[in-house]
Amino acid sequence: MNEGHPWRGNWVARLYERVRERGYDSLTAFAEARPTASLVALAEELGKNDFAAVQVFKGLVEEAERSHQLTRLVRGQLVRELSACLPNGWPAVMDDATRFKVAKALGLWSAYTPVTHEKRVEQARAALLATPPPPGWRPLGPDDELLLTLLPDEEA
């Protein structure tokens, strides 16, 4: 099949086959059913050692571009990064440890931002840091009210 390496063979066909085996008609539907799961967790659920997180993200970006939902995907990726780095929500106190966790979440989010949205994500990051959300804020999906304020659905 993949001969022990995620990039060998027709990994795109393999990815979509696994998505369909789990009852979804798109990778987006599969991922949105797990809005706080990391890309690594999504890849592992589709086949441990069969896919890399970046392959899942590449598929999600392609689907989002086709459906004109790239901004929604970008918001969703922030949800995933915040869930991984700040599982108890936005910190009440910004000490060195929590500042690092926030920076890690925002940095990873930026790393998974398509070029078309880099400027908007930069502005959203600055807004989050300048006016932090309430302590404990933990968005559970891309339609979170604060996220919609930071990154409205205007496609870039």
C-alpha positions as CSV (number, residue, x, y, z in Angstrom):
1,M,0.0,0.0,0.0
2,N,2.2,2.9,1.2
3,E,5.3,0.7,1.8
4,G,5.7,2.1,5.3
5,H,6.0,5.8,4.3
6,P,3.1,8.3,4.2
7,W,4.3,9.9,1.0
8,R,4.7,6.7,-1.0
9,G,2.1,5.6,-3.5
10,N,-1.1,7.6,-4.2
11,W,-1.5,9.0,-0.8
12,V,-4.3,11.4,-1.9
13,A,-6.4,8.5,-3.1
14,R,-5.5,6.6,0.1
15,L,-6.5,9.6,2.3
16,Y,-9.9,9.9,0.7
17,E,-10.5,6.2,0.8
18,R,-9.9,6.3,4.5
19,V,-12.3,9.3,4.9
20,R,-15.0,7.4,3.0
21,E,-14.5,4.3,5.1
22,R,-15.3,6.4,8.1
23,G,-18.6,7.5,6.6
24,Y,-17.6,11.0,5.4
25,D,-17.9,12.4,1.9
26,S,-15.1,14.9,2.4
27,L,-12.0,15.4,4.5
28,T,-13.5,18.7,5.7
29,A,-16.6,16.9,7.1
30,F,-14.3,14.4,8.8
31,A,-12.2,17.1,10.3
32,E,-15.2,19.3,11.3
33,A,-16.6,16.4,13.2
34,R,-13.5,16.6,15.4
35,P,-13.0,20.4,15.7
36,T,-10.5,20.4,18.5
37,A,-8.4,17.4,17.3
38,S,-4.9,18.3,16.2
39,L,-3.8,17.6,12.6
40,V,-1.6,14.8,14.0
41,A,-4.6,13.2,15.7
42,L,-6.6,13.5,12.5
43,A,-3.8,11.9,10.5
44,E,-3.4,9.1,13.1
45,E,-7.1,8.4,13.1
46,L,-7.0,7.9,9.4
47,G,-4.2,5.5,9.7
48,K,-1.3,5.5,12.2
49,N,1.9,6.0,10.2
50,D,0.0,6.2,7.0
51,F,-0.4,9.9,6.8
52,A,1.4,13.0,8.0
53,A,-0.4,16.0,9.5
54,V,0.7,18.2,6.7
55,Q,-1.0,15.8,4.2
56,V,-4.3,16.2,6.0
57,F,-3.8,20.0,6.1
58,K,-3.0,20.1,2.4
59,G,-6.2,18.2,1.6
60,L,-8.2,20.5,3.9
61,V,-6.8,23.6,2.2
62,E,-7.6,22.2,-1.3
63,E,-11.2,21.5,-0.3
64,A,-11.5,24.9,1.4
65,E,-10.2,26.7,-1.7
66,R,-12.7,24.9,-3.9
67,S,-15.7,25.7,-1.6
68,H,-14.5,29.3,-0.8
69,Q,-14.2,28.4,2.9
70,L,-10.5,29.2,3.4
71,T,-11.2,31.7,6.2
72,R,-13.3,29.2,8.1
73,L,-10.4,26.7,7.7
74,V,-8.0,29.2,9.1
75,R,-10.3,29.9,12.1
76,G,-10.7,26.1,12.6
77,Q,-6.9,25.7,12.7
78,L,-6.6,28.2,15.5
79,V,-9.2,26.2,17.4
80,R,-7.0,23.1,17.0
81,E,-3.8,24.9,18.1
82,L,-5.5,26.5,21.1
83,S,-7.0,23.2,22.1
84,A,-3.6,21.5,22.0
85,C,-1.6,24.3,23.7
86,L,-4.2,25.8,26.1
87,P,-6.5,22.9,27.0
88,N,-8.0,24.8,29.9
89,G,-8.7,27.9,27.8
90,W,-7.1,31.3,27.6
91,P,-4.9,31.9,30.7
92,A,-6.0,34.3,33.4
93,V,-2.4,35.3,34.2
94,M,0.3,35.8,31.6
95,D,3.4,34.5,33.4
96,D,6.4,33.1,31.5
97,A,4.9,29.6,31.2
98,T,1.5,30.7,29.9
99,R,3.0,33.4,27.6
100,F,5.1,30.5,26.0
101,K,1.9,28.4,25.6
102,V,0.1,31.3,23.9
103,A,3.1,32.1,21.7
104,K,3.3,28.4,20.7
105,A,-0.4,28.2,19.8
106,L,-0.2,31.4,17.8
107,G,3.1,30.4,16.2
108,L,1.8,27.0,15.1
109,W,-1.4,28.7,13.8
110,S,0.7,31.0,11.7
111,A,2.8,28.1,10.4
112,Y,-0.4,26.5,9.1
113,T,-1.8,29.7,7.5
114,P,-2.1,29.8,3.7
115,V,-0.2,32.7,2.1
116,T,-3.5,34.4,1.2
117,H,-4.4,34.8,4.8
118,E,-1.1,35.6,6.4
119,K,-1.8,39.4,6.8
120,R,-5.2,38.7,8.3
121,V,-3.8,36.2,10.7
122,E,-1.1,38.6,11.7
123,Q,-3.8,41.2,12.5
124,A,-5.9,38.7,14.4
125,R,-2.8,37.6,16.5
126,A,-2.1,41.2,17.3
127,A,-5.7,41.8,18.4
128,L,-5.7,38.7,20.6
129,L,-2.5,39.8,22.3
130,A,-3.5,43.5,22.6
131,T,-7.0,42.7,24.0
132,P,-6.9,39.2,25.4
133,P,-10.1,37.1,25.5
134,P,-11.6,36.4,28.8
135,P,-9.8,33.9,31.0
136,G,-10.9,30.4,30.2
137,W,-12.0,31.3,26.6
138,R,-11.7,28.1,24.6
139,P,-13.3,28.1,21.2
140,L,-14.8,24.7,20.3
141,G,-15.2,25.4,16.6
142,P,-14.6,27.8,13.7
143,D,-17.9,29.6,14.3
144,D,-17.0,30.9,17.8
145,E,-18.3,34.4,18.1
146,L,-14.9,36.0,19.0
147,L,-13.2,34.1,16.1
148,L,-15.8,35.4,13.7
149,T,-15.0,38.9,14.9
150,L,-11.3,38.4,14.4
151,L,-11.6,36.7,11.1
152,P,-14.9,37.3,9.4
153,D,-15.9,35.1,6.4
154,E,-14.7,37.6,3.8
155,E,-12.5,35.5,1.5
156,A,-9.0,36.9,1.0
